[in-house]
Amino acid sequence: MLMHEKLTVRQFTLLTFLVMIGDMVLIYPSLVTAVGKQDAWFCSLIGLPIGVGIMWVLYKLHRTHPQLSLFEICNQLLGTWIGSMLSVAYLFYYAIGAAICVREVGDFMTTQIYLKTPIRVIILMIICSLAWGLIHGFRTMGLSAELLTPIVVVFILFLFLGLLPQAKSANLQPYFSTPWIHLVESSIRAAFTSFGELIILSVFLPYVNSGPHFKRDFLLATFCGGLLLSLLLLLSLMVMGPTLTQHSIYISYALSQKINIGNFFERIEAFMAIAWLISTYFKSLLYLFAFVLGTAQLFRLKTYKPLILPSSLLLFALGVLIAPNVIFYTDTIMPAWVDWDITVSFIIPLFLLLVYRIRSRKSKSKPTPS
């Protein structure tokens, strides 16, 4: 194994929760509402059991070879050549995922907070912090997740409690008037844009000290993250309405600007931005770490640390070039990204499980030599 550091179940569970909400805290409501309209809250709830099913498939794939990462499982089940090609495909997915997270932060900061700062400066600062996190190792990430997760949860609770007086159920009417085909599409989008991206965890599952309740805690963390996103979507619809929710790119940030309780508790959008930056940082950190770790495993290196600097420089280039602006990202990249999530997080893992079952049956059916 390239890493000898291991996380406790609690550390990995909190890290899973942070990656689950990640950048979705800001963009999830608009992504689901774009298709589901005022019934998007229902589609999000339908997506919860679908998402937990996705995580169950990923967990079952991990249990086929508990000591191997996703890249090593591909090589073990499909052979060196086909497994390596599939590993390269996953490496590409992780590199693009990290670049998108970094670019989202850059676009958000330069359009909402630092309006006159060049986006390359913001992206460079983010990548320097990501490289610093990789240098300090996997256990430091787990300890940081223990420290920062309560901050994220508290800030999001502030958002929920502050907006409850402005919530209006009339914004959800008429109920279930969206065509059923759009409800299905919105439910799939709700499940795979949030749960599907957790395929990243398949790289790190071997580096967790598995306890008696690991499966329960792992699935519970993802369910809680999905439930939080569903509540956020419901609150967005009840406060802003489906039209504004659909067309507002950073809906959670816009919601936080509307909070005003007694002309005293107001202007907490900075808290919301901090919570989003923390969760997105951990998500992009794991994406970059998976790319670095997978590359080292693909080329059978003894350590991954020499790859941190070149991978960070590659991420900087991808973050700048991946989209000319935020409109291109939301209109072009995100619709295709849903199909990509379905492929890498559900179709391919199911295929790998099928290959494992077939190979296991063949090995059992072979006669034992006398």
FENMO-V590863 format. One line per field, one symbol per residue. ss: DSSP state (2 for helix, 1 for strand, 0 for the rest). psi: psi as a letter, one per 20 degrees, with the letter a starting at -180 (. if undefined). A space follows every 50 residues. Layout:
ss: ???
psi: ???
This chain:
ss: 00000010222222222222200222222222222222222222222222 22222222222222000002222222220222222222222222222222 22222222222220000022222222222222222202222222222222 22222222222222220022220000000222222222222222022222 22202221000002222222222222222222222222222222222000 22222220011000110022222222222222222222222222222200 00000022222222222222200002222222222222222222222222 22222222222222200000
psi: phpiqqqrhgghghhggghggcihhhigghghhhgicijhhghhhhighg ghhghhghghghihnhjqrgghgghhhirggghhghghghggghghgghg gghggggghiihfnhjpqhhgggggghghghgghhirhhhgghhhhhhgh gggghhhggghhighipoihiiqqpkipqhhhggghggghghhghhijhh hhhihikpnpahkggghghhghghghhghghggghgghghrhghggiogm hhhhghiipookkgnrljhhgghggghghhghghghggghggghghhgjl qhqihiigghhghghgghhhihphrhghghhggghhhghgggghiggghg ghhggggghghghhipppp.
